[in-house]
Amino acid sequence: MAKKTKEKKIKITQVRSVIGRPENQRLTIKALGLKRINHSVEHTATPQIKGMVNKVRHLVKVEEL
């Protein structure tokens, strides 16, 4: 039987608008599953998600769960 490891989860909340932002930042917000300001999603803290969050860190707020 495989070991069960506790995966870290993060809560990502969009706090700023994507209006006037470059297309790659708009697409990153969409790929994270965010739709509007104050919308929150939960993701597992993988290197891919962390990289996406880092790209739009000025538009989102991140909390560890």
C-alpha distance (Angstrom), angle and dihedral (degrees) to the residues before:
residue distance angle dihedral
M1 . . .
A2 3.81 . .
K3 3.78 121.6 .
K4 3.76 115.9 -102.4
T5 3.78 111.9 -134.5
K6 3.76 124.0 -165.9
E7 3.79 105.6 -116.0
K8 3.79 116.7 -146.4
K9 3.78 114.2 -118.9
I10 3.78 126.3 -157.2
K11 3.78 129.9 -162.2
I12 3.80 113.8 -141.2
T13 3.82 119.6 -163.4
Q14 3.79 124.1 -173.8
V15 3.81 108.3 -131.5
R16 3.81 102.3 167.6
S17 3.80 134.0 47.7
V18 3.80 125.1 -103.8
I19 3.81 91.5 -142.6
G20 3.79 108.6 125.1
R21 3.81 93.2 10.0
P22 3.82 123.6 127.2
E23 3.80 116.9 -88.8
N24 3.83 93.6 -111.8
Q25 3.82 90.5 58.2
R26 3.82 91.5 48.0
L27 3.79 90.4 51.3
T28 3.81 92.3 47.3
I29 3.83 91.1 53.4
K30 3.81 89.4 49.1
A31 3.83 91.9 47.5
L32 3.81 89.8 53.3
G33 3.82 87.6 56.8
L34 3.80 96.9 -112.0
K35 3.79 117.1 144.2
R36 3.81 108.6 172.5
I37 3.79 144.0 -3.1
N38 3.84 112.8 -61.3
H39 3.82 91.3 18.0
S40 3.83 111.7 135.0
V41 3.79 133.1 -160.2
E42 3.80 133.2 -178.5
H43 3.80 122.3 -134.6
T44 3.78 136.5 171.3
A45 3.81 109.0 -102.9
T46 3.81 98.9 -111.0
P47 3.81 123.7 157.0
Q48 3.82 89.1 -108.2
I49 3.82 93.6 54.7
K50 3.81 91.9 43.3
G51 3.82 89.8 53.1
M52 3.80 91.5 50.6
V53 3.80 91.3 48.6
N54 3.80 90.4 48.8
K55 3.81 90.0 54.0
V56 3.83 92.2 56.8
R57 3.83 99.5 27.3
H58 3.83 90.7 130.7
L59 3.85 90.1 59.9
V60 3.81 100.8 44.3
K61 3.80 142.9 51.1
V62 3.82 118.3 -139.5
E63 3.81 127.4 -155.8
E64 3.80 128.2 -178.9
L65 3.79 115.5 -129.9
